[in-house]
Amino acid sequence: MSRVVGGGTPVWSGPARAAFVRYRMGQRVEVMELREPNKARHLEGIRFIWRWQDEDGGYRMWVRITHRGEEPIHVEAIDVLTAPVPHLGRPPQSWSIYQNGWQSWTPTFARHLSNGLHTAPETPAYRRWHQPHWEVGTDQEISSEWVTVLTTTTGEDRASVLVGFVSADKQLAEIRIRQNGAELTARCYCDDILVEPGGSLASETLVVRTGPDPLSLLEAWADEMATEMKARVPTHSPTGWCSWYTFYGENTAGNVLDNVQAIDDLDLPLNVILIDDGYQTTIGDWFSLNEKRFPQGMETVTREIQAAGHQVGIWTAPFGAAEDSELFRQHPHWFLQDETGAPTVGWVHWGKPCYALDCTHPEVLDWLSNTFRHLRREWGIDFFKIDFLFAAAVPGRRHDATATRAQALRRGLRAIRQAIGASAFLLGCGAPLGPCVGIVDGMRIGPDVDPNWYPVWRHDLSALSTQNALRNVVTRAPLHGRLWANDPDCLLVRQRGENLDLVLNEVRTLVSLVTLSGGLSLDSDDLTAIDQGRLKYLRQALPPTGLSARPLDLFEHELPGLFVLPVERDWGRWWVAAAINWGDRTARTTIHTRDLGLPSGRYHVFHYWRRRYLGVTDDAVTVTRHQPHEAAVLLFKPTSDRPDLLTTTFHICQGLAEISSYQFGIINAKSTVELILEKPGRQFGRVFFTVPAGWQVAEAQIDGRLQAPVVEAPHIVSFGLTLEDRAAVELAFERTAC
């Protein structure tokens, strides 16, 4: 049987759980069943052992095969755990199951077994891009790559179980659950690899954890994988400008340099200039430039970017080559082959088949090293966006028959990392997530943003659209700062028009969620032609804080509606909450402080986008006209009996990014507040203060100049100022007569 007692450790006894190894010896297929942990079984000189360790709150397990026989074997898969799903105290129809997608663009969310979102269009292209383990008959199973969490959608006595692999450098792995909730399988795909006599093979390491809070379990799993895989997490999230979502590959060198000039003229703190797809003649021939677009060559462009004080970024898709490329014509033996010996298609790029490179071939690895060494040293590239990485892990015949798809991908990534060095920033995209941990610095975690809110076909949650991109921004937030820096994709703040169909609420929601996610902040507007009024939205997103909000209702709603960033500094504590209306109609939304995880008490509430003080609450606040696709960004700050800073409008996180110093004191019977704001660029905004009953502003100075307060609401005042790199705000408060 299988059960969870009071949210405690799941207990599997006797035949309830097992591990299985599927392998082939010659033409004979064998299945080794392992039911006794830590007790080896032997067959024809092959030793199988299922390692199982009891740990606080769960288990750790893996399978190891040691071959001491006479004939080679081919290992297909290792089921590290097959067991009945632990009971959660409620029927499966009330369960929520975290479904992590295979690669960057694959839909990810906590799926409800009752009437949940449809995520699998029945097309070969979707299967090739998003379902690497698809088999006939698996449509009645839920598959989650590397990790899943099972919980109930409601109930104070919630029980939650996490099953996840904390290593991912050897095999692709998934957790499969039958939709009726009957059985769970944690499987490692060994891809029919060859194990010679004298060789050995180990599965990935699986952990099982339990507890009442499913989100905390997911975050703890990411921490554990980060330790196991030696994750690379940058100290600061990059900012920059990307050419793609304005020019879509049609940009010239002049377009790029004009935007560099605009960034400097507008005093925007955007560091990286990312030249995206379109500079090359075809995929694979990275040094064959489109002469009409880059007539002076790339080195001239990169030197000018660097001379302007920016880092240079470049886009490549390193693990494939188009059928018309010189790379494919000259080296056809470098590519994966299907069963007929034909080259394997990795993806189709603007109508052209791109064949998948075999990253186990020594000559391919040498080519990758030489290519990226040249990009780094000769072109001066500091930031590398490498795309369509799943091509290295598609099925096919490889040069090294002992390498799995995961190992092939990782070998290719290692060749790139070694060529560019540890100091360059490596951003993965279109990437199977697990094998990239420990090599990349950043990772795209959702589909492309798009000038449209909805995709053309709404039921394809992987298709280009801003809503699809933002779903993954929220649902994969626990990965940020643990496995890498999340890349939520680009900001788009330009006005609605021919090349943008987002209304203002949708633009604000994009800016809000990207900013609260704490990851990369790259804009992709034509800054030479942008309306000046729209730049304020970009300025309010910069710089990224590096800290991610938490999707507190991740397991209650398939589109989470509460994305909350708790902030604590020496001088204050507050919460920034994005309440998201994903619907198409204006709603009335009530947010309870208990749902935000706030301690009991009284809180000031400020609506950031409406610049409106909503009063004090000890229970809930209501957004009366919560517009379609609007993220209402609300600040909650504990009340105080003395004057205090409430918020600023210079950044969506409202003090986290721009306040470098805050001091409160008492001088000559007056209370004083001294505030230093520091933020790159030039920006106008307001600073709000609370003035409790019995107090009044005696004097206010902004950068040494006296300024009168503006009364925004009873006991709330504000001051306007232009913040140009640094500003000082000094206030004196005095008691009023009773």
N, C-alpha and C positions, 0 to 999 in steps of 0.2 A: 504494500500500500504506500501512498504518498500523502503527506499532510503538512500543513503549517500550523503550528500551535501558537496562538497569541502573537503572530508576527515573528515567531522565532525561527530556528533552523529547520529547513525541510528535512524530513526523515524518509529515506528509502530503505526498505529492508528486503532481504532475500532476493527473489527473482524480479523485484520491482524495477531494478536498475541494472544496466550492463553497458559494456563497451564492445564494439565490433571492429574488426579489421577485414576489409575486402581486398583480396589480392589475387594475382594470377601466376601460376607456375606452368610455363608452356601454354597449352590451350585449356588447362584445367583451372576453373575458378574456385577459390576457396573463401570461406567466411569463418574467421576465428572469433568465437564468442568468449568474452571475458566477464565473469560475474563475481569473481572474488578479488577485491582490491589487494594490491601489493603481493599477490601470489602469482608466480610466473607459470605460463603454460608453454609446452614445447610441441612442435610438430615438424618432422623432417629436418631437424637441425635448426629450426627457427624458434627463437625465444620471444614470447609476447608477455608483456607485463603492463597492468593497469595501475598506475600510481595514484594514490588517493590519500590526501591529507586533510584531517579535520582541523578547522580553524575557527576562531571566534566569529560567530555569525554566519558560518557557511563551510564550504569545502574548496579544495584546490585539487585538480586532477590532470593527468596526461597519460598517453600511451607511448611505450617505447618498444621498438622491434629491433632485435639483434640477430643478424643472419649468419649462422655457422653451418649452413647446409652446403649442398653441392651444386644446386641449380639456381640461377638467378630468378628473382621474382619481380613482378610489376605490381606496385601497390596503387589501388584505385582510390580508396577513401578510408578514413578512420573516424568512426563515431565514438568520440570521447565519452559521450553520455547519451544513453537512450533510456527514458524513464517516463512514467506517468507524470503529467503536469501536477505539481502540488496544488492541493485544494486551497482556495483563497477565502473560503467562508461564504461565497456567493456563487451562483451558477455562471458558466462561461459567458452567457449573454450579457452579463454586467461587467465583463473584463475589459481592460485597456492594455494593449500590448505594444511596446515600443518597437517600431519597425524601422531599422536603420538601413538605408540604401547602400548599394554596392559602391558607387562612385559619387563624385562631386555632385552631379546633376540629378541623382536618383532621389525620388520623393522619400522624405523621412518624417515620421510623426508617430504619435501614440494612437494606434488603430483600435477602434472599438469593434468588437465582434458582432454587435448588433447594428446592422444598417450603416456600416462604415463607408469611408471614401473608397472609390474604385481607383486603383493605381496601376493597372497592368493592361494597357492596350494590347490586343492580340496581333502584334505585327512582328515580323522578323527583325526589323530595325530596333524596336524597343527591347526585344530579348537580347540582341547583340550588345546593346549599350547598357542595359540595366539588370538583366537576369542571367548572370554567368553560369548558373547551375540549373537552369530551367529544364524540366523533364516533363514528358507527357504524364498527365494525371496529378501534377503538383498544384493545380489551380485551387484545390481544396485545402492547401496549406499556406500558412503565413511564414514567409522567410525574412529573417533579419540578419544582416551581415555583421558578424563578429560579436554582437551583443544584443540582448533583449531584456526588457523588464516587464514582468506581468504584475498587474495589480487590479484592484476593483476601482470603478469610476467614482464611487461614493462610499461613505461610511467612516465614522470616527475610529472604528477598530480595524482600519485598513491593514491588510497584510500584503507585502510586496516581495517578489523574488526576482533577483537579477541572475541571469546566466550569460556569461561573457568570456571571450578569449582575451587574455591580457598580453599575449604575444601574437605577432602576425608576420614574422619574417620567413616562415617556412612554407605555409600553405594558405590558400584562400579558405575561409571558414564561414559558416553560417549556423544560425539556430533556426530549426524548423518546428513549427507547432501546427498540429491539425486544428482546423477551425472549430471542431467540436470540443477542443480543449482536452482531448484524451491523452495525447502523447507528445513528448518533446524530444528532439534529437539535436545534439550539438556535433556538427560534422566538419572535419577537415578534409579538403580535397587534395589528394596526392597526385592526381592527374596521370595515373598509370606509369609513374616514374619507375625507373630501373633501380633495383637494389641488388648488387652483386654479393656473392658469398664473401664474408668478411666485413660487409658493410652494416650500417645501422640507420634507423630512421626514427625520429620522435615527432609526435603530434605537437600542435600548439598547446599552450597551457590554458586550461579552463578554470574559471572560478564560479562558484555559486554563493550568492550573498542574499541575506534576508533582512527585512526591517520594515517599519511602518511607512517610511517616506520614499517613494520610488525615485523622485528626482535626486535626492541625496545619494541613493544607491548608484545612479547613473554617473553622477559626478565623482564618486569614490572609485568607480570602475575606471574612469578616464585617468584619474590620478595614478591608479595602479598600473595601467598600461603605459603611462608616461614613464614611470620608473623602470618597468621591465624593458621598454624599448629605447630608453635614453632619449626621450623627446627633446627636440630643439625648440625652445620658446624664446622669441626675441624679447629684449627688454623694452622696446618701443614698437608700436604698430606703425608701419610706413604710411605716409601720405603721398599723393601724386595725382597725375593727370594721365588718362588713357585715351588713345586715338579712336577706339573701336566704335563706341555707341553714338558718335556723331558722323564719322566718315565711313564706317563699315568697310574698311580695307581700301577705300579709294583715296585716302589722304596722300598728299605729297610731302616731300621734305619741307617745303615752304609752309604747308599747313601746320606741321609740327612746330617749326621754329616760330611761326607767328603766335602760336598758343603759348610757347615759352615766354615770348615777349609780353603777352597779355598777362600771364601769371605774375610777372615782375612788375608790370605797370599797375596792376590791381592790388599788388602787395598781398598775394594769397600764399599762405604757408603750405605749398604743395611741392614736395621734394623730388619725387621720382617722375620722370617723363617716360611713360611706357609706350613704345612704338609697337602696336599690335599687328595682327595679320594683315598682309597686303603688300608689304615692302618687297617680298621675294617673288620670283617668277612662278614658282610652284612649290608645293610641300616637299621637303627633303633637300632641295637645292638652296640652302640658306645663304650662300654667298653669291648667288645669281640674282642680282637686284633688278627690279622693274625700272628700266632706265628712264621712262617717262616721269615716274614719280620721284626717283632718287638719282637724278642725272650726275650728281657730284660724288656718288658713293656714300656709304654709311659712315665712314670715318669722319668726313667733313661735318655731318650732322651731329654726331656724338661729341665731337670736339666743341662745337658751338653750344651744345646743351651744358657741357661741363664748364665751359667758360662763363656761363650765366649762373653757375653755382648750384646746378642740379645734378642728381644722379640719373644715369641712363638705364632704362629698362627695355627689354626686347622680348617679343613673343616668339616661341617656336612650338612645333609639335614634333618632338625629337624621335618618337618611336614609330614613325611611319613615313612613307614616301609615295607621292602620286604616281600613277601609272605612266605619266609623260615626263617624269623626272629623269635627270641624268643619273642620279643615284640608283634608281631601279634598273635603268638600262645597263649600267656598267657592272652592277653587283646583284644580279638576280638571286644568287645563292645566299644572300644575306637575309632573306625574308622567310617568315614562317610558311609552312606548306600544309595544305589540307591532305586528305587521304589519297587524292589523285595525283599529288605532286604539284598542284597549282598553287600560286602564291595566295596567302590568306588575306582577305580584306579586313583591315582594321576599322575603317570608317569611310564614309563617302563625304567628300569635302567640296561643297558647291558643285555637286554633280560628278566629281571625279573620284573614282575609287582610289583609296590610299591603302597600300599594302603594309602589313605589320612587320616591323623589323624583329629579327630573332636576337634578343638581348643576351642569349647564352653563347652567341658566336664571338670568338675572340676578336675577329676583324671588325665586327659591329661595335664592340666595346672600345676598340682603338679609335674608330671613326668618331664615336661620341666624344671621347676624350679630346681628340684633336679639334673637333668642331667647337666645343665649348671653351677650350683653352684659347682658341683664336678669338671667339666672341669676347672673352674676358680681357685678354691682353691687347689685342689689336683694335677691337672696336671700343674697348673701355666700358663694357657693360658691368653694372653693379647689381642689377635686379633682373632675375630670369623668371619669366612666366612660361612654364612648360605645360602644354595642353594635350588633350586626347591621350593621356597616359595609359588608359585602359588597353590601348592597342598592344602593349607589351605583354598583357595577361590574357589575350584571347586564346582559345584552343588552337592547337596546331602542332606539327612535328618540329622539334627543336634540335639544334646541333648537339646540345648536351641532354641526353635522354634521362639523366639523373636529376634534372632541375624541374621544379614545379613552376606553375605560372607565377606564383607569388615571388619565387626566387629569381625568375627571369626579370620581372619588373624591378625588383630591388637591385639586381646587378646593373641594370641600365641607369637607375637613379644614382647608384654609388659612383659610376663612371663620371656622371655629370658633376656630382658634388666634389669629387676629387679634382676635377679639372678646373672648377671655378673657385675652389678654396672655401675655407670656413667663413670668411668675412662677407662673401656675396650672399644676397637674399635669394632664396629659391622658393618659388611659389608653384605648388602643384594645382592642376586643374584637369577636370575630366579624369580624376584619379581614383582607383580603388584605395580606400582610405588606409586600411591597416598597414600594408607593407611600406607606406610612405613615412610612417612615424619614425623619427630619429634621423631622417635625411632632409626633409623639407623644413623650411622655416614658417611657411604659410600654406593654407589650403583653402581653395574654393569649396564651399560647403553647400551650394545650392545651384539651381539652374540659372541661366543668364537672366539679368534684368532685361526689360524690354520697354519700348515706348508705349506699350499697352499694359493695362492692369491685368486683363484676362488673356489666356492663350487663345489661339484660333479655335482649338478644340478643347473645351473646358475640362473634359474628363482626363486629359493627359496632364498629370501633375508634374511631369518632367519637362514640359514644353516651355519655350521662352515666354516669360511674362513676369511682371513685377510681383504679382501675388505669389506665384510659385517660388520665386527667389526668396521672398520674405518668409514664407512658411519654413523653409529650411534654415534661414537665419535664426529664427526663434527656436526651432526644434533641435538644432545642432549646437546651440549656444554652450552646452556643458563641455564641448570639446575645446573651446577657446581658452588659451592660457594654460592648458594642460598638455595637449598633444602638439600644438602649434599656435600660431595666430590665425584666427578665422578670417577668411576673405569673403565678405558678404556680397561681393561684386560692386559695380560702380554706382556712385551717386549721379542722379540726373536732376538738375534743378532749373533747367531752362523753361521758358514759357510754352504753354500748349500751342501747337502749330503743326506744320507739315510733317516734321520728324519727331513729334512727341504728342501722344494722346492722353497723357496723364493730367487729371485735373489737380488743382492746388492741394486738396486734401490728400491725394495719393502721393504727390511729391513730398509733402510733409511727413507722411507715414514712412516712406522710403528713407528719408533723412533721419527720422526719429529712431527707427529700428536699427539702421546701420550704425548710427552713433552709439546707441545704448548697447550694441553688441561688442563694442570696444576693439574691434579688429581693424583691418586695413581700411583706409579712407581714400579712395581714388575717384576723382570726378571725371566724367566723360562728356562734357559739354564743349561746344565751340566757344571758348572764352573770348574770342575776338568779336563775337557778335551777340553775346548774352545780354539780356536786359539787366540793367544795374540793380533793379529792385529784387531780382532773383538771387543775386549774389549773397544776400544776407542769410539765406538758408544754407548755403555752402559754408559761410563763415561760422555759423552756429554749430556746425558738425565738426569743426576743426579746433584743436588737434584731437585725434582719438585718445581716449583715456587709457586704453589697454585693459580695462576691467569690463566684464560682460554682465549684463542683466541676466536674471534667471526667469525662465518660463514657468511661473508658479502653478499654472493650471494645465501644464503639458499633458497630464494623464486624464484630465476631465474633459478636454475638448480637442478634437482633431485639428482644429485651428486655434491654438492657444490665444487667449485674449488678454492675459496679464503678463507683461514683460517688465520685471522689477529690478532696479539696481539699488542695493543698499550701499550707502556711503558713510564712512566713519573717518573723521579727522580729529586731530588733537583738540580743535576748537569747535567741533560740532558734529552732529549726526543727522542724516536725512535720507529719505527714500525717493527715488524718481521712478514713477510707474507709468508705463505706456498701456493704456486701456484701448484695445483695438476693436473697432467695429468692422469685421470682415464682410458684413452683409451689404446688400444693395439698397437698404432703406434707412432713413433716419431712425435712431433708436433712443431709448431712455435707459442709460446704463448706471447702475448703482455699484460702487466699489466699497466693500467693507474692509476696514483696517485689519481685521483678523485674517482675511484672505491674502493680505499683503505680507503677513508674518510680522506685523508691527506689535511691539509690546503694548500692553494696555496703557492708556493715557490720552491726553488731548493733543491734537495736531493742527497746525496751520496747513491749509491746502491752497496751492497756487496752480492755475491752469496756464501752462507755459505758452502754448500757441495763441491763446486768446488774451494773454497778458492780463489775466483776471484773478484777483484774490477771491477764493470761494468761501472763506470763513474758517471757523474752528470746528473740529469734529472729534468725538471720542468713539465713533462707531462707523459711520459711512458717509460717503459723499456721492451725489448724483450728477451726472452729466446729462442735462435735460435734452439737449439737441445734439446727440452724438451722431455726426453725419456719416454717410456711407464711406467706407474705406478710410475712415479717419482714426489716427492714433492720438487720443487725447493724452498728452503728456502732463502728468500731475506730480507736483512736489508735495511731500508730506514731511513736515518738520515739527518736532516737539515744541510745545509752547513754553514760555519762560516768563518769570515775573520781572525780568529786567529787559531793557531794549536789546535787540539782537538782529543780526543779519537774517533776512528771510530767503532771498534768492537773487540771482542776476539773470539777465537775458542774453548774456554773451555766448552761452554754450548750453546745449540741451541738458547736460548733466548738472547745470546750475550751481557751479561753484567748485566742482571736482577738477576741472581742467584749467580754470583761469585764476583762482584765488591762491596766491602763493604765501600769503601771510595774513593772519587775523589776530588782533590783540584787543582784549577788553581790560579796562582799568578804571580806577577811581582817582580823580585829581581835583582837589579843592571842592569836594562835595559834589562833583559832577562825574557821571559815568561817561567813559570815552570808548569809542570803537575806532581802531585804526586798521584799515583794510588795504592790502596791496594786491592789485590785479596785474597779471602778466600773461600776455597772449600774443603770438606773432601776428603781424598784419595790422590793419587799421579798421576799426569797427565801432559803430555807435550802438549803445545799449543803455539799459537802466539797471540800477541796483536798488533793491527793495529792503526796507527795514521794518521790524515790528516795534511799535511804541506802546507798551501796555498802559492801561489806565493809571494815572498818577505820574506820568512822565511826559516830557515834551522835548523836541529838538531845540537845543540852545544855540548851536552853531554847527554849520557844515562847511567843509572845505573839500574841493575836488582839485587835486594837483595844486594846492595852495591858494585857490581862489574860492571866495565865499559863494555859496549857492543856496537858494531857498528850496525847501522840500516841496514836493507835490504830494498832496493828500490823495491816495488812491482808494482808500476805504477807511472806516473807523479804525484807528490804531495802526494804520499801514501808510508809510510814506515811501517815496522813491526819488531818485536823483538820476538825471540823464548825463551821460558823458561819452566822449570819444576815447576809446581805448586804442592807443597806438603803441603797441609793445608793452607799455607799462603805465599804470595809473595808481594814484594814491587817494584814498577816501578817508577823511578824518571827521568824525562826528562827536559832538558833546551833547549829552542829555542831562536834563535837570528835572528835579521833582516839581510838580505843580502844586499850587495851593489847594488844600482840601475845600 
